[in-house]
Amino acid sequence: MIIPVRCFGCSKPVAQLWEKYNEKVAAGTDKKQALDELGLKRYCCRALFLGHVDLAETVAKFRKS
């Protein structure tokens, strides 16, 4: 749904970097270069960013009855 606050593998705080990452990728920066610029060097943190799908808007369409 939303990006986790900490990396599952190493417990590094990563949530504050999500918007910056999206801005860089939207501006045309390569994903590898964007992750390098944000200081995400561990494979667990990089996998978290590359594998994340933001579904918050999709789920918000459905109401609990």
C-alpha positions in Angstrom: 0.0 0.0 0.0 2.4 2.7 1.2 6.2 2.4 1.4 7.4 0.9 4.7 9.0 3.2 7.2 12.1 0.9 7.5 13.7 -1.6 5.3 12.7 -5.1 6.0 16.2 -6.5 5.7 18.5 -4.0 7.5 16.0 -1.7 9.4 17.4 1.5 7.7 14.8 4.3 7.6 13.7 4.7 4.0 10.2 6.2 3.9 11.5 9.8 3.7 13.3 9.0 0.4 10.2 7.7 -1.5 9.0 11.0 -2.8 12.4 12.1 -3.8 12.9 8.8 -5.7 9.6 9.3 -7.5 10.5 12.8 -8.5 13.9 11.8 -9.9 12.4 8.9 -11.9 9.6 11.1 -13.2 12.2 13.7 -14.3 13.8 11.0 -16.4 16.7 9.9 -14.2 17.7 6.2 -14.5 16.4 4.2 -11.5 19.9 2.9 -10.7 21.3 6.4 -10.7 18.3 7.7 -8.6 18.9 5.0 -6.0 22.7 5.8 -5.9 22.0 9.5 -5.5 19.7 8.8 -2.5 22.4 6.7 -0.8 20.6 3.4 -1.1 23.5 1.0 -1.5 22.2 -2.2 0.1 20.4 -4.7 -2.1 17.6 -5.0 0.4 16.7 -1.3 0.3 17.1 -1.2 -3.4 14.7 -4.2 -3.8 12.2 -2.5 -1.6 12.1 0.6 -3.8 12.2 -1.3 -7.1 9.5 -3.8 -6.1 7.1 -1.4 -4.4 3.7 -0.7 -6.1 1.8 2.2 -4.7 -1.8 1.0 -4.4 -3.2 3.7 -1.9 -5.3 5.4 -4.5 -6.7 2.1 -5.9 -7.7 0.8 -2.5 -9.2 4.2 -1.5 -11.9 3.7 -4.2 -13.4 0.8 -2.2 -15.4 1.5 0.9 -15.9 -0.8 3.8 -19.6 -1.7 4.2 
